[in-house]
Amino acid sequence: LERGQDRYKIYCSPCHGMTGTGDGPVQKVGGLNVPRYNQDYMRQYEAGHIYGVISNGSASGLMMGYKHQLPVEDRWAIVAYVRALQHSEAALANKEKQ
């Protein structure tokens, strides 16, 4: 997770923000519609789907692929870190509902 967090900070947080809420500096300046990782549909994605988006970019073309910048192990580490972000956000949301 530590490696995933480190790579996430470098490659993902500029758009997705530090906690995956889609509020990174690029989003704020460019006004892009960046997905939030804590949305239900995103939590339903298989790990392989997330890995594919990291590798090849998003279907919308908004996000570029990182297969040439990130080795396979780092892409999987980011997937694990994104899952950790999703779990922590879900736990916070459930706590707030109680």
N, CA, C and O atoms as a GROMACS GRO file, in nm:
protein
  392
    1LEU      N    1   0.082  -0.121   0.000
    1LEU     CA    2   0.000   0.000   0.000
    1LEU      C    3   0.086   0.126   0.000
    1LEU      O    4   0.050   0.228  -0.060
    2GLU      N    5   0.199   0.118   0.068
    2GLU     CA    6   0.286   0.236   0.073
    2GLU      C    7   0.335   0.275  -0.067
    2GLU      O    8   0.335   0.393  -0.102
    3ARG      N    9   0.375   0.176  -0.145
    3ARG     CA   10   0.419   0.204  -0.282
    3ARG      C   11   0.302   0.258  -0.366
    3ARG      O   12   0.319   0.351  -0.444
    4GLY      N   13   0.186   0.198  -0.348
    4GLY     CA   14   0.068   0.246  -0.420
    4GLY      C   15   0.034   0.389  -0.384
    4GLY      O   16  -0.001   0.470  -0.470
    5GLN      N   17   0.043   0.421  -0.256
    5GLN     CA   18   0.015   0.558  -0.212
    5GLN      C   19   0.116   0.655  -0.273
    5GLN      O   20   0.080   0.763  -0.318
    6ASP      N   21   0.241   0.616  -0.273
    6ASP     CA   22   0.346   0.701  -0.329
    6ASP      C   23   0.322   0.726  -0.478
    6ASP      O   24   0.329   0.841  -0.523
    7ARG      N   25   0.294   0.622  -0.555
    7ARG     CA   26   0.268   0.636  -0.698
    7ARG      C   27   0.138   0.712  -0.723
    7ARG      O   28   0.130   0.792  -0.816
    8TYR      N   29   0.038   0.688  -0.638
    8TYR     CA   30  -0.090   0.758  -0.650
    8TYR      C   31  -0.069   0.909  -0.635
    8TYR      O   32  -0.122   0.988  -0.713
    9LYS      N   33   0.008   0.948  -0.534
    9LYS     CA   34   0.034   1.091  -0.512
    9LYS      C   35   0.094   1.157  -0.636
    9LYS      O   36   0.059   1.270  -0.670
   10ILE      N   37   0.184   1.085  -0.702
   10ILE     CA   38   0.253   1.141  -0.819
   10ILE      C   39   0.162   1.143  -0.942
   10ILE      O   40   0.151   1.246  -1.009
   11TYR      N   41   0.099   1.031  -0.972
   11TYR     CA   42   0.030   1.015  -1.100
   11TYR      C   43  -0.121   1.042  -1.095
   11TYR      O   44  -0.178   1.082  -1.196
   12CYS      N   45  -0.185   1.020  -0.983
   12CYS     CA   46  -0.331   1.025  -0.977
   12CYS      C   47  -0.387   1.148  -0.905
   12CYS      O   48  -0.488   1.204  -0.947
   13SER      N   49  -0.320   1.188  -0.798
   13SER     CA   50  -0.376   1.296  -0.716
   13SER      C   51  -0.390   1.430  -0.788
   13SER      O   52  -0.478   1.508  -0.750
   14PRO      N   53  -0.308   1.462  -0.890
   14PRO     CA   54  -0.330   1.591  -0.956
   14PRO      C   55  -0.473   1.608  -1.009
   14PRO      O   56  -0.525   1.720  -1.011
   15CYS      N   57  -0.536   1.499  -1.051
   15CYS     CA   58  -0.675   1.507  -1.098
   15CYS      C   59  -0.773   1.456  -0.993
   15CYS      O   60  -0.874   1.520  -0.966
   16HIS      N   61  -0.744   1.340  -0.936
   16HIS     CA   62  -0.838   1.273  -0.846
   16HIS      C   63  -0.831   1.321  -0.702
   16HIS      O   64  -0.918   1.284  -0.622
   17GLY      N   65  -0.732   1.400  -0.667
   17GLY     CA   66  -0.719   1.449  -0.530
   17GLY      C   67  -0.654   1.345  -0.441
   17GLY      O   68  -0.642   1.229  -0.478
   18MET      N   69  -0.611   1.388  -0.325
   18MET     CA   70  -0.538   1.300  -0.233
   18MET      C   71  -0.624   1.187  -0.178
   18MET      O   72  -0.570   1.082  -0.140
   19THR      N   73  -0.754   1.206  -0.171
   19THR     CA   74  -0.841   1.103  -0.115
   19THR      C   75  -0.935   1.042  -0.218
   19THR      O   76  -1.027   0.968  -0.182
   20GLY      N   77  -0.914   1.072  -0.345
   20GLY     CA   78  -0.997   1.014  -0.450
   20GLY      C   79  -1.132   1.078  -0.466
   20GLY      O   80  -1.224   1.017  -0.522
   21THR      N   81  -1.147   1.199  -0.418
   21THR     CA   82  -1.277   1.267  -0.427
   21THR      C   83  -1.290   1.354  -0.552
   21THR      O   84  -1.387   1.429  -0.565
   22GLY      N   85  -1.192   1.345  -0.643
   22GLY     CA   86  -1.202   1.419  -0.769
   22GLY      C   87  -1.175   1.566  -0.757
   22GLY      O   88  -1.219   1.645  -0.841
   23ASP      N   89  -1.103   1.605  -0.653
   23ASP     CA   90  -1.082   1.748  -0.628
   23ASP      C   91  -0.935   1.789  -0.636
   23ASP      O   92  -0.891   1.876  -0.561
   24GLY      N   93  -0.860   1.727  -0.725
   24GLY     CA   94  -0.719   1.761  -0.740
   24GLY      C   95  -0.701   1.897  -0.805
   24GLY      O   96  -0.796   1.954  -0.858
   25PRO      N   97  -0.579   1.949  -0.801
   25PRO     CA   98  -0.554   2.083  -0.857
   25PRO      C   99  -0.585   2.094  -1.006
   25PRO      O  100  -0.631   2.200  -1.050
   26VAL      N  101  -0.561   1.990  -1.084
   26VAL     CA  102  -0.593   1.996  -1.227
   26VAL      C  103  -0.744   2.010  -1.246
   26VAL      O  104  -0.789   2.086  -1.331
   27GLN      N  105  -0.820   1.937  -1.167
   27GLN     CA  106  -0.967   1.945  -1.175
   27GLN      C  107  -1.013   2.085  -1.136
   27GLN      O  108  -1.100   2.142  -1.202
   28LYS      N  109  -0.955   2.139  -1.031
   28LYS     CA  110  -0.998   2.271  -0.984
   28LYS      C  111  -0.970   2.380  -1.086
   28LYS      O  112  -1.054   2.468  -1.107
   29VAL      N  113  -0.855   2.375  -1.150
   29VAL     CA  114  -0.817   2.476  -1.248
   29VAL      C  115  -0.889   2.454  -1.382
   29VAL      O  116  -0.940   2.548  -1.443
   30GLY      N  117  -0.893   2.328  -1.425
   30GLY     CA  118  -0.949   2.299  -1.556
   30GLY      C  119  -1.099   2.276  -1.556
   30GLY      O  120  -1.162   2.273  -1.662
   31GLY      N  121  -1.158   2.261  -1.437
   31GLY     CA  122  -1.302   2.236  -1.429
   31GLY      C  123  -1.346   2.105  -1.489
   31GLY      O  124  -1.459   2.092  -1.536
   32LEU      N  125  -1.257   2.007  -1.489
   32LEU     CA  126  -1.289   1.876  -1.546
   32LEU      C  127  -1.383   1.798  -1.455
   32LEU      O  128  -1.384   1.817  -1.334
   33ASN      N  129  -1.461   1.713  -1.514
   33ASN     CA  130  -1.551   1.627  -1.438
   33ASN      C  131  -1.477   1.497  -1.404
   33ASN      O  132  -1.489   1.398  -1.476
   34VAL      N  133  -1.401   1.500  -1.296
   34VAL     CA  134  -1.318   1.386  -1.256
   34VAL      C  135  -1.399   1.295  -1.163
   34VAL      O  136  -1.456   1.342  -1.065
   35PRO      N  137  -1.404   1.166  -1.194
   35PRO     CA  138  -1.482   1.075  -1.109
   35PRO      C  139  -1.429   1.065  -0.966
   35PRO      O  140  -1.309   1.077  -0.941
   36ARG      N  141  -1.522   1.044  -0.875
   36ARG     CA  142  -1.490   1.019  -0.734
   36ARG      C  143  -1.483   0.869  -0.714
   36ARG      O  144  -1.572   0.796  -0.759
   37TYR      N  145  -1.380   0.822  -0.648
   37TYR     CA  146  -1.364   0.678  -0.626
   37TYR      C  147  -1.468   0.619  -0.533
   37TYR      O  148  -1.490   0.498  -0.534
   38ASN      N  149  -1.532   0.702  -0.450
   38ASN     CA  150  -1.625   0.649  -0.351
   38ASN      C  151  -1.768   0.635  -0.403
   38ASN      O  152  -1.859   0.608  -0.325
   39GLN      N  153  -1.788   0.652  -0.532
   39GLN     CA  154  -1.921   0.632  -0.589
   39GLN      C  155  -1.949   0.481  -0.596
   39GLN      O  156  -1.859   0.401  -0.619
   40ASP      N  157  -2.074   0.445  -0.574
   40ASP     CA  158  -2.111   0.303  -0.572
   40ASP      C  159  -2.067   0.229  -0.697
   40ASP      O  160  -2.013   0.119  -0.687
   41TYR      N  161  -2.090   0.288  -0.813
   41TYR     CA  162  -2.054   0.216  -0.936
   41TYR      C  163  -1.904   0.192  -0.945
   41TYR      O  164  -1.860   0.092  -1.001
   42MET      N  165  -1.824   0.283  -0.890
   42MET     CA  166  -1.678   0.265  -0.892
   42MET      C  167  -1.635   0.154  -0.797
   42MET      O  168  -1.542   0.079  -0.827
   43ARG      N  169  -1.703   0.142  -0.684
   43ARG     CA  170  -1.669   0.036  -0.589
   43ARG      C  171  -1.703  -0.102  -0.645
   43ARG      O  172  -1.648  -0.202  -0.600
   44GLN      N  173  -1.793  -0.108  -0.742
   44GLN     CA  174  -1.833  -0.234  -0.803
   44GLN      C  175  -1.733  -0.283  -0.909
   44GLN      O  176  -1.737  -0.400  -0.948
   45TYR      N  177  -1.646  -0.196  -0.954
   45TYR     CA  178  -1.550  -0.236  -1.057
   45TYR      C  179  -1.457  -0.345  -1.005
   45TYR      O  180  -1.414  -0.342  -0.890
   46GLU      N  181  -1.428  -0.440  -1.091
   46GLU     CA  182  -1.327  -0.542  -1.061
   46GLU      C  183  -1.190  -0.474  -1.059
   46GLU      O  184  -1.169  -0.372  -1.125
   47ALA      N  185  -1.099  -0.531  -0.981
   47ALA     CA  186  -0.963  -0.476  -0.974
   47ALA      C  187  -0.900  -0.470  -1.113
   47ALA      O  188  -0.828  -0.375  -1.145
   48GLY      N  189  -0.927  -0.570  -1.195
   48GLY     CA  190  -0.872  -0.572  -1.331
   48GLY      C  191  -0.921  -0.456  -1.417
   48GLY      O  192  -0.848  -0.408  -1.503
   49HIS      N  193  -1.043  -0.412  -1.392
   49HIS     CA  194  -1.096  -0.297  -1.466
   49HIS      C  195  -1.018  -0.171  -1.429
   49HIS      O  196  -0.978  -0.093  -1.516
   50ILE      N  197  -0.997  -0.152  -1.299
   50ILE     CA  198  -0.922  -0.034  -1.252
   50ILE      C  199  -0.780  -0.038  -1.310
   50ILE      O  200  -0.728   0.063  -1.356
   51TYR      N  201  -0.719  -0.157  -1.305
   51TYR     CA  202  -0.586  -0.174  -1.362
   51TYR      C  203  -0.586  -0.137  -1.510
   51TYR      O  204  -0.493  -0.072  -1.558
   52GLY      N  205  -0.688  -0.178  -1.582
   52GLY     CA  206  -0.698  -0.148  -1.724
   52GLY      C  207  -0.708   0.002  -1.752
   52GLY      O  208  -0.648   0.052  -1.846
   53VAL      N  209  -0.785   0.072  -1.669
   53VAL     CA  210  -0.797   0.217  -1.685
   53VAL      C  211  -0.664   0.285  -1.656
   53VAL      O  212  -0.624   0.377  -1.727
   54ILE      N  213  -0.596   0.241  -1.551
   54ILE     CA  214  -0.465   0.298  -1.520
   54ILE      C  215  -0.370   0.272  -1.638
   54ILE      O  216  -0.293   0.360  -1.676
   55SER      N  217  -0.376   0.154  -1.693
   55SER     CA  218  -0.285   0.116  -1.802
   55SER      C  219  -0.317   0.185  -1.933
   55SER      O  220  -0.228   0.238  -2.000
   56ASN      N  221  -0.446   0.185  -1.971
   56ASN     CA  222  -0.486   0.226  -2.105
   56ASN      C  223  -0.561   0.357  -2.113
   56ASN      O  224  -0.586   0.408  -2.222
   57GLY      N  225  -0.598   0.412  -2.000
   57GLY     CA  226  -0.675   0.536  -1.997
   57GLY      C  227  -0.824   0.507  -1.988
   57GLY      O  228  -0.867   0.392  -1.997
   58SER      N  229  -0.902   0.612  -1.970
   58SER     CA  230  -1.046   0.598  -1.953
   58SER      C  231  -1.115   0.586  -2.087
   58SER      O  232  -1.063   0.630  -2.190
   59ALA      N  233  -1.233   0.526  -2.086
   59ALA     CA  234  -1.312   0.511  -2.209
   59ALA      C  235  -1.348   0.647  -2.268
   59ALA      O  236  -1.361   0.661  -2.389
   60SER      N  237  -1.365   0.747  -2.181
   60SER     CA  238  -1.401   0.881  -2.228
   60SER      C  239  -1.284   0.952  -2.295
   60SER      O  240  -1.303   1.049  -2.368
   61GLY      N  241  -1.162   0.903  -2.270
   61GLY     CA  242  -1.044   0.969  -2.324
   61GLY      C  243  -0.994   1.082  -2.236
   61GLY      O  244  -0.891   1.142  -2.266
   62LEU      N  245  -1.065   1.112  -2.128
   62LEU     CA  246  -1.024   1.219  -2.038
   62LEU      C  247  -0.893   1.184  -1.967
   62LEU      O  248  -0.808   1.270  -1.947
   63MET      N  249  -0.879   1.058  -1.930
   63MET     CA  250  -0.758   1.014  -1.861
   63MET      C  251  -0.670   0.935  -1.959
   63MET      O  252  -0.718   0.846  -2.030
   64MET      N  253  -0.543   0.971  -1.962
   64MET     CA  254  -0.450   0.896  -2.045
   64MET      C  255  -0.404   0.770  -1.974
   64MET      O  256  -0.416   0.759  -1.852
   65GLY      N  257  -0.352   0.676  -2.048
   65GLY     CA  258  -0.299   0.554  -1.989
   65GLY      C  259  -0.156   0.573  -1.941
   65GLY      O  260  -0.083   0.657  -1.993
   66TYR      N  261  -0.118   0.496  -1.842
   66TYR     CA  262   0.015   0.507  -1.782
   66TYR      C  263   0.098   0.381  -1.800
   66TYR      O  264   0.194   0.360  -1.725
   67LYS      N  265   0.064   0.296  -1.896
   67LYS     CA  266   0.139   0.171  -1.911
   67LYS      C  267   0.283   0.195  -1.952
   67LYS      O  268   0.369   0.110  -1.928
   68HIS      N  269   0.312   0.308  -2.014
   68HIS     CA  270   0.450   0.336  -2.053
   68HIS      C  271   0.528   0.408  -1.943
   68HIS      O  272   0.651   0.411  -1.948
   69GLN      N  273   0.461   0.464  -1.846
   69GLN     CA  274   0.528   0.534  -1.737
   69GLN      C  275   0.541   0.449  -1.610
   69GLN      O  276   0.636   0.465  -1.533
   70LEU      N  277   0.446   0.359  -1.590
   70LEU     CA  278   0.441   0.281  -1.466
   70LEU      C  279   0.460   0.133  -1.493
   70LEU      O  280   0.390   0.077  -1.578
   71PRO      N  281   0.552   0.068  -1.422
   71PRO     CA  282   0.564  -0.076  -1.437
   71PRO      C  283   0.439  -0.147  -1.383
   71PRO      O  284   0.362  -0.090  -1.305
   72VAL      N  285   0.420  -0.270  -1.425
   72VAL     CA  286   0.303  -0.350  -1.387
   72VAL      C  287   0.283  -0.350  -1.236
   72VAL      O  288   0.171  -0.330  -1.188
   73GLU      N  289   0.389  -0.372  -1.160
   73GLU     CA  290   0.379  -0.380  -1.014
   73GLU      C  291   0.326  -0.250  -0.953
   73GLU      O  292   0.248  -0.252  -0.858
   74ASP      N  293   0.370  -0.138  -1.009
   74ASP     CA  294   0.322  -0.009  -0.957
   74ASP      C  295   0.175   0.014  -0.989
   74ASP      O  296   0.102   0.071  -0.909
   75ARG      N  297   0.131  -0.031  -1.106
   75ARG     CA  298  -0.010  -0.016  -1.142
   75ARG      C  299  -0.097  -0.098  -1.047
   75ARG      O  300  -0.203  -0.052  -1.004
   76TRP      N  301  -0.054  -0.219  -1.015
   76TRP     CA  302  -0.130  -0.301  -0.920
   76TRP      C  303  -0.125  -0.240  -0.780
   76TRP      O  304  -0.222  -0.249  -0.706
   77ALA      N  305  -0.013  -0.180  -0.745
   77ALA     CA  306  -0.003  -0.113  -0.614
   77ALA      C  307  -0.102   0.003  -0.605
   77ALA      O  308  -0.161   0.026  -0.500
   78ILE      N  309  -0.118   0.076  -0.714
   78ILE     CA  310  -0.216   0.185  -0.717
   78ILE      C  311  -0.357   0.129  -0.705
   78ILE      O  312  -0.440   0.187  -0.634
   79VAL      N  313  -0.386   0.019  -0.771
   79VAL     CA  314  -0.518  -0.045  -0.759
   79VAL      C  315  -0.545  -0.076  -0.612
   79VAL      O  316  -0.653  -0.047  -0.561
   80ALA      N  317  -0.448  -0.135  -0.543
   80ALA     CA  318  -0.466  -0.168  -0.401
   80ALA      C  319  -0.489  -0.042  -0.318
   80ALA      O  320  -0.572  -0.043  -0.227
   81TYR      N  321  -0.418   0.065  -0.350
   81TYR     CA  322  -0.436   0.189  -0.275
   81TYR      C  323  -0.573   0.251  -0.303
   81TYR      O  324  -0.638   0.302  -0.211
   82VAL      N  325  -0.618   0.248  -0.427
   82VAL     CA  326  -0.751   0.300  -0.461
   82VAL      C  327  -0.857   0.221  -0.384
   82VAL      O  328  -0.952   0.280  -0.332
   83ARG      N  329  -0.842   0.091  -0.376
   83ARG     CA  330  -0.936   0.008  -0.299
   83ARG      C  331  -0.935   0.049  -0.151
   83ARG      O  332  -1.040   0.056  -0.088
   84ALA      N  333  -0.817   0.077  -0.097
   84ALA     CA  334  -0.809   0.123   0.042
   84ALA      C  335  -0.881   0.256   0.059
   84ALA      O  336  -0.951   0.277   0.159
   85LEU      N  337  -0.865   0.346  -0.037
   85LEU     CA  338  -0.937   0.474  -0.032
   85LEU      C  339  -1.088   0.450  -0.035
   85LEU      O  340  -1.163   0.512   0.040
   86GLN      N  341  -1.132   0.361  -0.122
   86GLN     CA  342  -1.275   0.331  -0.132
   86GLN      C  343  -1.329   0.274  -0.002
   86GLN      O  344  -1.437   0.312   0.042
   87HIS      N  345  -1.255   0.184   0.059
   87HIS     CA  346  -1.301   0.123   0.184
   87HIS      C  347  -1.307   0.226   0.296
   87HIS      O  348  -1.400   0.226   0.376
   88SER      N  349  -1.208   0.314   0.302
   88SER     CA  350  -1.208   0.415   0.409
   88SER      C  351  -1.322   0.514   0.389
   88SER      O  352  -1.385   0.555   0.486
   89GLU      N  353  -1.348   0.553   0.265
   89GLU     CA  354  -1.460   0.645   0.237
   89GLU      C  355  -1.594   0.579   0.270
   89GLU      O  356  -1.683   0.643   0.325
   90ALA      N  357  -1.608   0.451   0.236
   90ALA     CA  358  -1.732   0.380   0.265
   90ALA      C  359  -1.752   0.368   0.415
   90ALA      O  360  -1.864   0.383   0.464
   91ALA      N  361  -1.645   0.343   0.488
   91ALA     CA  362  -1.656   0.333   0.633
   91ALA      C  363  -1.697   0.466   0.694
   91ALA      O  364  -1.779   0.469   0.786
   92LEU      N  365  -1.642   0.576   0.644
   92LEU     CA  366  -1.680   0.707   0.693
   92LEU      C  367  -1.826   0.737   0.663
   92LEU      O  368  -1.897   0.791   0.747
   93ALA      N  369  -1.870   0.703   0.543
   93ALA     CA  370  -2.008   0.726   0.504
   93ALA      C  371  -2.104   0.646   0.592
   93ALA      O  372  -2.208   0.697   0.634
   94ASN      N  373  -2.069   0.520   0.620
   94ASN     CA  374  -2.154   0.438   0.707
   94ASN      C  375  -2.157   0.491   0.848
   94ASN      O  376  -2.261   0.486   0.914
   95LYS      N  377  -2.045   0.542   0.896
   95LYS     CA  378  -2.039   0.598   1.032
   95LYS      C  379  -2.128   0.722   1.042
   95LYS      O  380  -2.196   0.743   1.142
   96GLU      N  381  -2.126   0.804   0.937
   96GLU     CA  382  -2.208   0.925   0.938
   96GLU      C  383  -2.357   0.893   0.936
   96GLU      O  384  -2.438   0.969   0.989
   97LYS      N  385  -2.395   0.781   0.875
   97LYS     CA  386  -2.536   0.741   0.869
   97LYS      C  387  -2.588   0.694   1.004
   97LYS      O  388  -2.708   0.701   1.030
   98GLN      N  389  -2.498   0.648   1.091
   98GLN     CA  390  -2.540   0.592   1.220
   98GLN      C  391  -2.575   0.699   1.320
   98GLN      O  392  -2.612   0.667   1.433
   0.00000   0.00000   0.00000
